[in-house]
Amino acid sequence: MPLLSTRKNDKKVKVTFGNGLLFVEKENGKQQAFPLEWFPELQKATDEEREDWTQTDKGLHFNKLNLDVSL
C-alpha cells in the first residue's frame, strides 16, 4: 500500500542580490525584483545574513534578521 502524504512539495526559488535589488526567481523562470530600500535590514545586512533564508508559504524568511518578505 502506498504511503500518502498531505505535505506540499517544497517550492524552490533562487535568491540573489545586485545593484541595490533583491531578485527572486521562481521555478517557472519568472523573476521578481524588489528595491533593497524597501527592506533596510537587508540593505545593511552582511552576505552571511542574506544567505540564511528559508522559503515560507507566503514568501521568504531571513532567519538571522528575523525578516519576512512576501512574494
Steps between C-alpha positions, in 0.01 A plus 500: 500500500648839405576752768296816454616843603306824526821700512539734205806470283763752598504785254848604405603856427834661425590811700772742388599857571644763266488869412300581812235239421378168639429258215274196549476249217222243523508144365309606189776752415301810591709755684398770744722788609459701820695816587709441811394843626164335576685272743760703693602192701593317180670806357733518803535121539818302449525234230477236772173649631357525147588139416323357806139486379218249475195493278164530675143464378482873440852584389847506653622514858851629564585307815785704650312825437157368604362664187216382275465596134162421343494375141 
